[in-house]
């Protein structure tokens, strides 16, 4: 404190003012001089006392910051006293906690990234290994034409699978990074469903599955039609894959003052009770999942719906089919 330039200047001004007051008091009486001297000494003493106390608080604050920089985030600097220094302490504590939370979040993100890279490597490695084996078989000179055609078809299937996998993962990474700007436009649900169903008509036709669609023509919501179409396609794809030949898939949509509802239901094999809580988890493959399943379709759909402030739920029982219920709140309700 004594080495502080500001403190030296402050004390010099206090002494000069006190001496000036003593000289002025000398024109009146000796009693005035005594009163001025005592008052000046008291003011200087009180100033020194409070300045010392403030410097002690600043030292504690500096020690706290050093502890924080060394990695100790358990210290609590907050106090409930009034004053600028107390406000500063509380604000520093808030910033420290925020930085600590961000640091923990970064650690979690790194773990998730490592897990995702590991899962992606596994997902891509499987079709690559399969294709390498098929390519080696195609090199045989005496391979029958029908086998050559079959192996070529399998390679094409694996390539299409890898293309879809990489494209979906890229879209997921964009959503995770927060770089996707979802539009807020009026979307007609009937047109949305028609657009999504159009891509699944051939797989449904191959399995001779029946499709029923019910809903009013004017049902709509505020959102992004292209991204929501991606979500609906992935839900339909899951239903088609897990519904047997000649099975049924139904789509029903409606709206109320709070939200727009889209229900997609199938008559497939259903989801086991053990798998149901993890059905939207990325790279999770249930007991009934096919070997070609990558475990990201439903996770992708879930991410798209929730990123638009929506909600998606699934109910299912083994052997009785699966029901996906999507709710997209109306904008006016969200921001009321």
Secondary structure per residue as TSV (DSSP state, phi and psi in degrees):
chain	resnum	aa	ss	phi	psi
A	1	X	-	360.0	-44.4
A	2	X	T	-66.9	-21.4
A	3	X	T	-91.1	-0.6
A	4	X	-	-76.2	131.0
A	5	X	H	-65.7	-41.0
A	6	X	H	-63.7	-38.7
A	7	X	H	-66.8	-40.1
A	8	X	H	-62.6	-43.8
A	9	X	H	-64.7	-42.4
A	10	X	H	-62.0	-46.5
A	11	X	H	-66.4	-37.5
A	12	X	H	-61.6	-43.4
A	13	X	H	-64.0	-42.1
A	14	X	H	-61.4	-42.7
A	15	X	H	-67.1	-42.6
A	16	X	H	-62.5	-44.1
A	17	X	H	-63.4	-40.4
A	18	X	H	-63.7	-44.3
A	19	X	H	-63.0	-39.1
A	20	X	H	-64.0	-39.5
A	21	X	H	-66.3	-36.9
A	22	X	H	-64.2	-43.0
A	23	X	H	-63.4	-39.8
A	24	X	H	-67.2	-40.5
A	25	X	H	-65.8	-24.9
A	26	X	T	-64.3	-23.0
A	27	X	T	-76.7	-10.5
A	28	X	T	-103.8	-68.3
A	29	X	-	-165.0	167.9
A	30	X	H	-64.8	-35.7
A	31	X	H	-62.2	-38.4
A	32	X	H	-64.2	-39.6
A	33	X	H	-62.5	-44.2
A	34	X	H	-62.9	-45.0
A	35	X	H	-61.8	-43.5
A	36	X	H	-64.9	-42.7
A	37	X	H	-63.2	-45.7
A	38	X	H	-63.3	-44.7
A	39	X	H	-61.8	-42.3
A	40	X	H	-64.0	-43.7
A	41	X	H	-63.0	-40.2
A	42	X	H	-63.5	-44.5
A	43	X	H	-63.9	-41.7
A	44	X	H	-65.5	-42.2
A	45	X	H	-63.2	-43.5
A	46	X	H	-64.3	-41.5
A	47	X	H	-61.4	-43.5
A	48	X	H	-63.6	-40.5
A	49	X	H	-61.4	-50.7
A	50	X	H	-70.1	-33.1
A	51	X	H	-66.4	-40.9
A	52	X	H	-62.8	-42.1
A	53	X	H	-62.3	-40.3
A	54	X	H	-66.2	-39.9
A	55	X	H	-65.2	-34.2
A	56	X	H	-64.8	-41.5
A	57	X	H	-63.7	-39.6
A	58	X	H	-65.2	-39.2
A	59	X	H	-61.2	-42.7
A	60	X	H	-62.5	-40.0
A	61	X	H	-63.9	-40.9
A	62	X	H	-64.7	-41.6
A	63	X	H	-64.3	-37.8
A	64	X	H	-62.1	-45.3
A	65	X	H	-64.7	-36.4
A	66	X	H	-64.7	-39.9
A	67	X	H	-63.6	-40.4
A	68	X	H	-64.0	-45.0
A	69	X	H	-64.9	-25.4
A	70	X	T	-85.1	-2.3
A	71	X	T	108.2	-1.2
A	72	X	-	-86.9	104.8
A	73	X	-	-107.0	15.7
A	74	X	-	-94.9	-8.3
A	75	X	-	-73.6	143.5
A	76	X	-	-116.6	114.9
A	77	X	-	-95.1	-8.6
A	78	X	-	-65.1	146.9
A	79	X	-	-143.2	160.3
A	80	X	-	-102.2	12.4
A	81	X	-	-78.4	156.2
A	82	X	-	-81.3	154.7
A	83	X	S	131.7	157.5
A	84	X	H	-64.5	-39.3
A	85	X	H	-66.3	-37.6
A	86	X	H	-65.1	-40.4
A	87	X	H	-62.4	-42.3
A	88	X	H	-62.0	-42.8
A	89	X	H	-59.3	-47.2
A	90	X	H	-64.3	-38.2
A	91	X	H	-68.4	-40.0
A	92	X	H	-63.3	-39.7
A	93	X	H	-62.9	-42.9
A	94	X	H	-61.0	-45.6
A	95	X	H	-63.8	-40.2
A	96	X	H	-61.7	-45.1
A	97	X	H	-64.6	-38.3
A	98	X	H	-64.0	-45.0
A	99	X	H	-64.6	-36.8
A	100	X	H	-64.0	-44.7
A	101	X	H	-63.3	-40.5
A	102	X	H	-64.9	-38.1
A	103	X	H	-63.0	-43.0
A	104	X	H	-65.0	-38.4
A	105	X	H	-64.9	-38.6
A	106	X	H	-63.4	-39.9
A	107	X	H	-62.5	-44.3
A	108	X	H	-63.3	-40.3
A	109	X	H	-63.0	-38.0
A	110	X	H	-65.1	-40.9
A	111	X	H	-63.4	-44.4
A	112	X	H	-62.7	-40.0
A	113	X	H	-63.8	-43.8
A	114	X	H	-62.3	-41.7
A	115	X	H	-64.7	-41.7
A	116	X	H	-64.3	-43.6
A	117	X	H	-61.4	-41.4
A	118	X	H	-62.9	-44.0
A	119	X	H	-66.4	-42.2
A	120	X	H	-63.3	-42.7
A	121	X	H	-59.2	-41.5
A	122	X	H	-66.1	-42.9
A	123	X	H	-64.4	-37.8
A	124	X	H	-80.3	-32.3
A	125	X	H	-63.9	-37.0
A	126	X	H	-61.3	-53.7
A	127	X	H	-66.6	-31.6
A	128	X	H	-62.9	-45.1
A	129	X	H	-60.7	-43.0
A	130	X	H	-61.3	-43.5
A	131	X	H	-67.7	-37.2
A	132	X	H	-61.9	-40.2
A	133	X	H	-65.1	-44.2
A	134	X	H	-64.7	-38.1
A	135	X	H	-64.1	-41.1
A	136	X	H	-61.5	-38.4
A	137	X	H	-68.1	-35.5
A	138	X	H	-68.1	-19.9
A	139	X	T	-73.6	-15.3
A	140	X	-	-66.9	131.8
A	141	X	T	-69.3	-34.2
A	142	X	T	-100.6	25.6
A	143	X	-	-72.4	128.9
A	144	X	-	-59.6	146.6
A	145	X	H	-57.2	-39.7
A	146	X	H	-65.9	-36.8
A	147	X	H	-68.5	-40.0
A	148	X	H	-61.4	-41.3
A	149	X	H	-66.4	-40.1
A	150	X	H	-65.2	-44.5
A	151	X	H	-65.6	-38.5
A	152	X	H	-63.4	-41.3
A	153	X	H	-63.3	-40.0
A	154	X	H	-66.1	-38.8
A	155	X	H	-63.4	-42.9
A	156	X	H	-61.0	-40.3
A	157	X	H	-63.3	-43.8
A	158	X	H	-65.8	-38.2
A	159	X	H	-64.5	-42.0
A	160	X	H	-63.4	-38.5
A	161	X	H	-64.2	-43.7
A	162	X	H	-65.2	-39.1
A	163	X	H	-61.0	-46.3
A	164	X	H	-63.7	-41.5
A	165	X	H	-62.1	-49.1
A	166	X	H	-64.6	-43.2
A	167	X	H	-62.3	-42.8
A	168	X	H	-66.5	-41.7
A	169	X	H	-64.6	-37.1
A	170	X	H	-64.4	-41.7
A	171	X	H	-65.3	-41.1
A	172	X	H	-61.8	-41.8
A	173	X	H	-65.0	-34.9
A	174	X	H	-65.4	-41.9
A	175	X	H	-66.2	-43.3
A	176	X	H	-60.0	-38.5
A	177	X	H	-78.1	-8.0
A	178	X	T	75.3	20.4
A	179	X	-	-91.9	-6.9
A	180	X	-	-87.0	125.5
A	181	X	-	-100.5	100.6
A	182	X	-	-72.1	130.9
A	183	X	-	-72.3	154.1
A	184	X	-	-118.4	79.3
A	185	X	E	-122.4	156.7
A	186	X	E	-71.1	120.6
A	187	X	E	-114.8	125.7
A	188	X	E	-81.6	121.0
A	189	X	H	-67.3	-34.3
A	190	X	H	-60.5	-42.9
A	191	X	H	-67.9	-38.0
A	192	X	H	-59.6	-49.0
A	193	X	H	-63.0	-42.9
A	194	X	H	-60.6	-40.6
A	195	X	H	-65.9	-40.2
A	196	X	H	-72.4	-43.2
A	197	X	H	-64.1	-34.3
A	198	X	H	-55.2	-35.1
A	199	X	T	-77.5	-14.0
A	200	X	T	-109.7	4.0
A	201	X	H	-64.4	-40.0
A	202	X	H	-65.9	-49.3
A	203	X	H	-58.6	-36.8
A	204	X	H	-67.1	-40.6
A	205	X	H	-65.7	-39.3
A	206	X	H	-61.0	-38.2
A	207	X	T	-93.2	5.5
A	208	X	T	53.3	44.8
A	209	X	-	-91.5	144.7
A	210	X	E	-93.7	136.0
A	211	X	E	-121.0	129.9
A	212	X	E	-124.6	136.6
A	213	X	E	-127.8	127.1
A	214	X	E	-130.6	138.0
A	215	X	E	163.4	155.2
A	216	X	-	-75.0	149.1
A	217	X	T	-67.1	-28.0
A	218	X	T	-94.9	7.6
A	219	X	-	-67.0	132.1
A	220	X	E	-151.5	176.0
A	221	X	E	-157.4	168.0
A	222	X	E	-98.9	117.0
A	223	X	E	-178.1	-158.5
A	224	X	-	-110.9	112.0
A	225	X	H	-66.8	-37.3
A	226	X	H	-68.3	-46.4
A	227	X	H	-69.5	-39.3
A	228	X	H	-65.3	-34.4
A	229	X	H	-60.1	-41.3
A	230	X	H	-58.5	-42.2
A	231	X	H	-64.9	-46.8
A	232	X	H	-63.5	-40.1
A	233	X	H	-59.1	-44.5
A	234	X	H	-67.4	-35.0
A	235	X	H	-66.9	-45.9
A	236	X	H	-61.2	-40.6
A	237	X	H	-59.0	-42.3
A	238	X	H	-64.1	-42.3
A	239	X	H	-64.8	-43.0
A	240	X	H	-62.6	-43.9
A	241	X	H	-65.0	-33.4
A	242	X	T	-103.9	10.6
A	243	X	S	-108.7	130.4
A	244	X	-	-70.2	171.1
A	245	X	T	-56.8	141.3
A	246	X	T	67.4	14.4
A	247	X	-	-77.5	-179.0
A	248	X	E	-126.2	142.1
A	249	X	E	-128.9	128.4
A	250	X	E	-122.2	144.6
A	251	X	E	-127.2	126.9
A	252	X	E	-131.1	132.0
A	253	X	E	-131.8	147.2
A	254	X	E	-159.2	174.8
A	255	X	E	-146.2	155.8
A	256	X	-	-136.2	-179.1
A	257	X	S	-59.6	-18.4
A	258	X	S	-98.7	-41.4
A	259	X	E	-155.9	166.3
A	260	X	E	-102.2	133.8
A	261	X	E	-115.5	132.6
A	262	X	E	-125.2	120.8
A	263	X	E	-114.0	125.3
A	264	X	E	-119.5	121.7
A	265	X	E	-131.6	142.6
A	266	X	E	-127.4	171.2
A	267	X	-	-112.3	36.7
A	268	X	S	-81.7	-159.7
A	269	X	S	-75.7	-13.8
A	270	X	-	80.0	175.0
A	271	X	-	-117.2	135.1
A	272	X	-	-67.0	155.6
A	273	X	H	-60.1	-33.5
A	274	X	H	-70.9	-33.3
A	275	X	H	-85.4	-23.8
A	276	X	H	-54.8	-43.8
A	277	X	T	-66.2	-17.5
A	278	X	T	-110.9	11.6
A	279	X	T	-65.6	-25.9
A	280	X	T	-99.2	6.7
A	281	X	S	-78.6	135.2
A	282	X	T	-64.0	133.2
A	283	X	T	69.0	10.6
A	284	X	-	-83.2	131.5
A	285	X	-	-122.2	119.5
A	286	X	-	-74.8	179.3
A	287	X	T	-64.5	-31.2
A	288	X	T	-92.5	3.7
A	289	X	-	-68.8	142.9
A	290	X	-	-77.8	165.4
A	291	X	T	-64.5	-29.1
A	292	X	T	-77.8	-14.1
A	293	X	-	-66.3	135.2
A	294	X	-	-98.8	-14.2
A	295	X	S	75.8	27.0
A	296	X	-	-125.7	-11.4
A	297	X	H	-59.4	-52.3
A	298	X	H	-71.4	-33.0
A	299	X	H	-63.5	-39.3
A	300	X	H	-63.8	-45.4
A	301	X	H	-61.3	-44.5
A	302	X	H	-60.9	-42.0
A	303	X	H	-64.5	-40.5
A	304	X	H	-66.3	-46.3
A	305	X	H	-65.4	-47.0
A	306	X	H	-68.5	-28.2
A	307	X	H	-69.8	-16.9
A	308	X	T	-102.5	25.3
A	309	X	T	66.4	17.3
A	310	X	-	-93.2	-175.0
A	311	X	E	-144.4	140.6
A	312	X	E	-132.2	131.3
A	313	X	E	-127.7	156.1
A	314	X	E	-132.7	136.5
A	315	X	E	-127.6	140.1
A	316	X	E	-163.4	152.7
A	317	X	-	-135.4	143.8
A	318	X	T	-56.3	122.2
A	319	X	T	85.5	-0.9
A	320	X	S	-120.2	9.1
A	321	X	-	93.8	177.8
A	322	X	E	-132.9	144.7
A	323	X	E	-127.0	120.9
A	324	X	E	-104.8	123.3
A	325	X	E	-116.9	119.6
A	326	X	E	-112.2	130.8
A	327	X	E	-118.9	127.2
A	328	X	E	-119.4	109.1
A	329	X	E	-62.7	150.2
A	330	X	-	-74.1	143.7
A	331	X	H	-60.3	-42.0
A	332	X	H	-61.4	-33.3
A	333	X	H	-73.9	-39.3
A	334	X	H	-60.9	-40.5
A	335	X	T	-108.0	23.1
A	336	X	-	-70.1	360.0
